[in-house]
Amino acid sequence: MTSIIWYPGHEVLLKDVARAEGCYLYDSGGKRYVDLESGVWCTSIGHGHPRILKVLGEQAARIAHNGFIYSSSIVEDAAREMLALIAFDGGNLVFLCSGSEAVEYGVRVTRMITEKPLLMTMADSYFGAYGSAWRRDETEWFSFDWSSCEGCPEGRMCDTTCEHWAAIPFERIGGFLFEPGSSSGLVRFPPVGLIRRIVGEVHRTGGLVQVNEVTTGIGRTGRWFGYQHYDISPDIVSMGKGVGNGYPVAVTAFRPGVIDRLDGRPVMYAQSHQNDPLGAAVAREVIRVIEEDGLVARSAGMGPHLISGLEGIKARTGRIRAVRGRGLLVAIEMEDGPEEALTRQALRDLLDRGFVLARRSGFGILRVDPPLTIDLEDIEAFLQAFEKVIGVA
Ligand SMILES: Cc1ncc(COP(=O)(O)O)c(C=O)c1O
């Protein structure tokens, strides 16, 4: 009997992790596990990273928390560094505590600026645990189902000759909230041409483009941000998860000029920990480590290795329906039935062999999203274990 209210749909398989270091978890019996899910995509540079531990200790000893009445210079310094990372120098930024908040804050600002009834998004995107983007009320949201765009014939244009495109009510849409690739954990990537057309149209009508980089950002997809695979210029970038490496900090950044469009109207978002020095210091150190250690390039290089290994297993075993991924954001869709027996069993058998993966329930999907610091030997060991575990059909 547990006293904890756990999130439904996932069994807590490892009940007593005693410590974690780098890509490894150790249970209370001393058994080692390779963490291939980064604790819900969060530990981008590995558990207990020495530089993050140092910043946590030093900053907490100086000052951890601001009120609304006082601040400290680290917050401004960190904001400037984060804005420079996305070439938003001279723009504005807020530090928050979760990805859900980072998305919601940008949504509120977009609605305040554009004053149009709808925001557009992709029907299969996920944005967080609460707020307007969670509710997806159709009086506030136009959700576009892009599934038919995947098989769209080469050369076909996104224009009014396409019934799907023609149904988008751009005149009522004030913004586009785009999640570049995770799709509620299914790891699907909307087509580049479609996204570029939507962004072009939203900008042409004075709207704002917000990218939700909570999962796809901070090097996960082999670029700093998932939107960079689309050659688009967003106005708002929301980050979470990996930016704190396990510490709960999130960021919403605005291109220069966006906040000016509020004409001085305040963003009413009272949250006790916004712009806390501790979160700001951690976020700044995480991006410094990723930059200095070349971890974006590492993710870009390691991802194809992992994916081609999985493709090989797919061909040899016939037990995998599809492998999808970019960088170290990878989904394995199993050849499974509605009970997802194979997926569940694979997850458990891999755990026995010392590998922690995530399962996206309802879709027969295993996810592999290790820290960007993972090395080749651990990936090879996982691939070997995975092939043994799922065997030959
Ligand atoms: C794509 C995406 N956006 C937003 C969120 C919300 O982030 P958080 O759980 O930190 O609130 C999540 C969480 O899984 C996510 O996957």
The ligand as an SDF file (V2000), in Angstrom:
LIG
                    3D

 16 16  0  0  0  0  0  0  0  0999 V2000
    5.6790   17.8620  -25.1900 C   0  0  0  0  0  0  0  0  0  0  0  0
    5.4210   18.2070  -23.7660 C   0  0  0  0  0  0  0  0  0  0  0  0
    5.0380   19.4540  -23.4630 N   0  0  0  0  0  0  0  0  0  0  0  0
    4.7990   19.8340  -22.1800 C   0  0  0  0  0  0  0  0  0  0  0  0
    4.9230   18.9350  -21.1510 C   0  0  0  0  0  0  0  0  0  0  0  0
    4.6530   19.3700  -19.7490 C   0  0  0  0  0  0  0  0  0  0  0  0
    5.8270   19.4600  -19.0120 O   0  0  0  0  0  0  0  0  0  0  0  0
    5.7950   19.2510  -17.4320 P   0  0  0  0  0  0  0  0  0  0  0  0
    5.4440   17.8290  -17.1780 O   0  0  0  0  0  0  0  0  0  0  0  0
    7.1830   19.6240  -16.9940 O   0  0  0  0  0  0  0  0  0  0  0  0
    4.7840   20.1910  -16.9060 O   0  0  0  0  0  0  0  0  0  0  0  0
    5.3150   17.6270  -21.4310 C   0  0  0  0  0  0  0  0  0  0  0  0
    5.4320   16.6300  -20.3530 C   0  0  0  0  0  0  0  0  0  0  0  0
    5.5860   15.4500  -20.5600 O   0  0  0  0  0  0  0  0  0  0  0  0
    5.5760   17.2570  -22.7760 C   0  0  0  0  0  0  0  0  0  0  0  0
    5.9460   16.0100  -23.0850 O   0  0  0  0  0  0  0  0  0  0  0  0
  1  2  1  0
  2  3  1  0
  2 15  2  0
  3  4  2  0
  4  5  1  0
  5  6  1  0
  5 12  2  0
  6  7  1  0
  7  8  1  0
  8  9  2  0
  8 10  1  0
  8 11  1  0
 12 13  1  0
 12 15  1  0
 13 14  2  0
 15 16  1  0
M  END
$$$$
